[in-house]
């Protein structure tokens, strides 16, 4: 039995869909915070169980009979580590045979503030004694294409990454990798640094949008503090805005670049080109 946490989320749904290509539906558990929001998953034949990272009483029951667990990192930045600990503790109690965790690229060495909770989670998993595999994902292309409308409206991509390269891949690429690892044998102890085949600067991203829309789109680079202020001005909490601006600065120093092509080797195909993701978003 394989369980996917946060299965009603953007990545989780894609992982379940990938698993269904090679695993009988009855052997897949979609663990979600709100089962009523996962009726579409239930209709495929997978088991839907309640699992709320903040409610330990739901977790152990959701993991009953499970051999492999995909722990998709919480989106609650600042309280992720505590939430993950609840899942790790429950996984140990029920005797999960493999825990796969969606971490961040080069988690052990990256200077990004955002990586701290991933580092803590990896350490907790190691300390638990559970067999583990870490899926260290780089940035999703969708981190940018989800906000393509205001880019077109204002004619600019904003950031503080200078000419730093981002090894972007589509969320579907990372989902395919997670599903593959969950269906392979002898994965315990492996660490995958997963990133797109081709690296892009934010100027490259702006240029591709301009090419596809016929509009003038430029990349406007600014100091980290100024970029954080812009993010606050469009509604992000100050703390999170600072974290995102820090990510850009780290990217300017290579933190989100990886040319190992581990991801494409794992999934057996090239990763999704940024042009294709932009076309889909448009």
Secondary structure in CASP SS format (residue, H / E / C, confidence):
PFRMAT SS
TARGET T0000
AUTHOR 0000-0000-0000
METHOD secondary structure of the structure
MODEL  1
X C 1.00
X E 1.00
X E 1.00
X E 1.00
X C 1.00
X C 1.00
X C 1.00
X C 1.00
X C 1.00
X H 1.00
X H 1.00
X H 1.00
X H 1.00
X H 1.00
X H 1.00
X H 1.00
X H 1.00
X H 1.00
X H 1.00
X C 1.00
X C 1.00
X C 1.00
X C 1.00
X C 1.00
X H 1.00
X H 1.00
X H 1.00
X E 1.00
X E 1.00
X E 1.00
X E 1.00
X E 1.00
X C 1.00
X C 1.00
X H 1.00
X H 1.00
X H 1.00
X H 1.00
X H 1.00
X H 1.00
X H 1.00
X H 1.00
X C 1.00
X C 1.00
X C 1.00
X C 1.00
X E 1.00
X E 1.00
X E 1.00
X E 1.00
X C 1.00
X C 1.00
X C 1.00
X C 1.00
X C 1.00
X H 1.00
X H 1.00
X H 1.00
X H 1.00
X H 1.00
X H 1.00
X H 1.00
X C 1.00
X C 1.00
X C 1.00
X C 1.00
X C 1.00
X E 1.00
X E 1.00
X E 1.00
X E 1.00
X C 1.00
X C 1.00
X C 1.00
X C 1.00
X C 1.00
X C 1.00
X C 1.00
X C 1.00
X H 1.00
X H 1.00
X H 1.00
X H 1.00
X H 1.00
X H 1.00
X H 1.00
X H 1.00
X H 1.00
X H 1.00
X H 1.00
X H 1.00
X H 1.00
X H 1.00
X H 1.00
X C 1.00
X C 1.00
X C 1.00
X E 1.00
X E 1.00
X E 1.00
X E 1.00
X E 1.00
X E 1.00
X E 1.00
X C 1.00
X C 1.00
X C 1.00
X C 1.00
X C 1.00
X C 1.00
X C 1.00
X C 1.00
X H 1.00
X H 1.00
X H 1.00
X H 1.00
X H 1.00
X H 1.00
X H 1.00
X H 1.00
X H 1.00
X H 1.00
X H 1.00
X H 1.00
X H 1.00
X H 1.00
X H 1.00
X H 1.00
X C 1.00
X C 1.00
X C 1.00
X E 1.00
X E 1.00
X E 1.00
X E 1.00
X E 1.00
X E 1.00
X C 1.00
X C 1.00
X E 1.00
X C 1.00
X H 1.00
X H 1.00
X H 1.00
X H 1.00
X C 1.00
X C 1.00
X H 1.00
X H 1.00
X H 1.00
X H 1.00
X H 1.00
X H 1.00
X H 1.00
X C 1.00
X E 1.00
X E 1.00
X E 1.00
X E 1.00
X C 1.00
X C 1.00
X C 1.00
X C 1.00
X C 1.00
X C 1.00
X E 1.00
X C 1.00
X C 1.00
X E 1.00
X C 1.00
X H 1.00
X H 1.00
X H 1.00
X H 1.00
X H 1.00
X H 1.00
X H 1.00
X H 1.00
X H 1.00
X H 1.00
X H 1.00
X H 1.00
X H 1.00
X C 1.00
X C 1.00
X C 1.00
X C 1.00
X C 1.00
X C 1.00
X C 1.00
X E 1.00
X E 1.00
X E 1.00
X E 1.00
X C 1.00
X C 1.00
X C 1.00
X C 1.00
X C 1.00
X E 1.00
X C 1.00
X H 1.00
X H 1.00
X H 1.00
X H 1.00
X H 1.00
X H 1.00
X H 1.00
X H 1.00
X H 1.00
X H 1.00
X H 1.00
X H 1.00
X C 1.00
X C 1.00
X C 1.00
X C 1.00
X E 1.00
X E 1.00
X E 1.00
X E 1.00
X C 1.00
X C 1.00
X H 1.00
X H 1.00
X H 1.00
X H 1.00
X H 1.00
X H 1.00
X H 1.00
X H 1.00
X H 1.00
X H 1.00
X C 1.00
X C 1.00
X C 1.00
X C 1.00
X H 1.00
X H 1.00
X H 1.00
X H 1.00
X H 1.00
X H 1.00
X H 1.00
X H 1.00
X H 1.00
X H 1.00
X H 1.00
X H 1.00
X H 1.00
X H 1.00
X C 1.00
X C 1.00
X C 1.00
X C 1.00
X C 1.00
X C 1.00
X C 1.00
X C 1.00
X C 1.00
X C 1.00
X H 1.00
X H 1.00
X H 1.00
X H 1.00
X H 1.00
X H 1.00
X C 1.00
X C 1.00
X C 1.00
X C 1.00
X C 1.00
X C 1.00
X H 1.00
X H 1.00
X H 1.00
X H 1.00
X H 1.00
X H 1.00
X H 1.00
X H 1.00
X C 1.00
END
